[in-house]
Amino acid sequence: MYNTRPVCIGIVILVIVLSAPFWVGIFGTNYTKTGITKPTQESCVEDTAFMRAQHMRLLNEWRDQALRNENRNYVAKNGKTWEISLQNTCMRCHTDYKGFCEKCHISNSVSPYCWTCHIIPTEGK
């Protein structure tokens, strides 16, 4: 076999390239610290753990309830009633788009489509 050396080098390079995400995950950047600016108000529609994991699902449900079912009220787990509105409910506390929404979405590599219909806030209150 005359091509042993190039084949072995190719296999080593292939293994390095294919295992790179694993090594970056172990030794890479800590993505749990996004550096976001937290909102000033303590209470949110739901608790923090729920909102971190499920806010996009909640917003999709809100959209369907408001536009398709004409229901503009949301009752949270704690019994409090909220208006179903991105601009009037969520953005009332989360006023810093660049420091809160955008930083978190960029650090998690997601591109939400909220802003195809809604106006991106230009600055905080």
Sequence and secondary structure as in RCSB ss.txt:
>XXXX:A:sequence
MYNTRPVCIGIVILVIVLSAPFWVGIFGTNYTKTGITKPTQESCVEDTAFMRAQHMRLLNEWRDQALRNENRNYV
AKNGKTWEISLQNTCMRCHTDYKGFCEKCHISNSVSPYCWTCHIIPTEGK
>XXXX:A:secstr
   HHHHHHHHHHHHHHHHHHHHHHHHS  TT       S S  SS HHHHHHHHHHHHHHHHIIIIIS   EEE
 TTS EEE  IIIIIHHH   IIIIIIHHHHHTT   SGGGTS    S  
